Amino acid sequence: MRVKMAKNYGFCFGVKRAIEIAQKNKNSLTLGSLIHNPKEIKRLEQDYNVRVQEEVQSVQADKSVIIRTHGIPKHDLVLLKNKGAHIIDATCPYVIKPQQIVEKMSAKGYQIVIFGDANHPEVKGVISYSSTPPLIVNSLEELQDKELAKRVALVSQTTKQTPKLLEIASFLIARCAEVRIFNTICNATFDNQEAVRELSQEVDIMVIVGGKTSSNTKQLFNIAKEFCKDSYLVEDFNDLEESWFRSKKLCGISAGASTPGWIIEGVREKILGF
């Protein structure tokens, strides 16, 4: 079996930065999972005693708390400060950007439209910065029956697909008097998606490596499926099945932005052995 890696894949700037922060702050808590990769979260716990705390109310005043890459709701941040916790901010700068935009534009009276998954921690954080109730839509279809204001500001979850953001933007422009569009999809997400789009058209089988709760990993998988019907999403080499590779000659591999190199290499080595 031959293997071809995508031109861009794996850890993005924000994730690398967060992992480095966690490794420098042993015996800390992260409020929610630092990144969406359970294997890497387990490694941080075992090697650095960096543990996940889901409930902000349970954080003790003297604890060091790392803010995850996806950010946290504004009110949770205020609560941590009021508790006197030592706050270490690992929020990705690309995530801080839509938070700031939403805070500014909602204060100016614009209706906020967020292209994203309402249940995703990044979007929950962004929502909290809006001074008025925002519209959260995960597709153009979800927007079509919504009541829109004359003045609208559009932002996106950082891991969404650019073509789908453009569809929503076009829809709003046709129906609103003023639309402010902010492309908050991060560069690494765009580059990884384009690399998967290109590679999945060349190969017999495509393997995407990453956490199954990771939004950007799922986006890569969805793109791969568009062009290569034999595409699979795995968390590590244990998820691989040899039967997938029978009669296949060339396998493409990509990985989500929160997938560490040691997991990607394990997948690659096992595939090469088939």
Secondary structure, DSSP 8 states (H G I E B T S, - for coil): -EEEE-SS-S--HHHHHHHHHHHHSTT-EEES-SSS-HHHHHHHHHHH--EEE--GGG--TT-EEEE-TT---HHHHHHHHHHT-EEEE---HHHHHHHHHHHHHHHTT-EEEEES-TTSHHHHHHHTT-SS--EEESSHHHHTTS---SEEEEEE-TTS-HHHHHHHHHHHHHH-SEEEE-----HHHHHHHHHHHHHTTT-SEEEEES-TT-HHHHHHHHHHHHH-SSEEEESSGGG--GGGGTT--EEEEEE-TT--HHHHHHHHHHHHT-
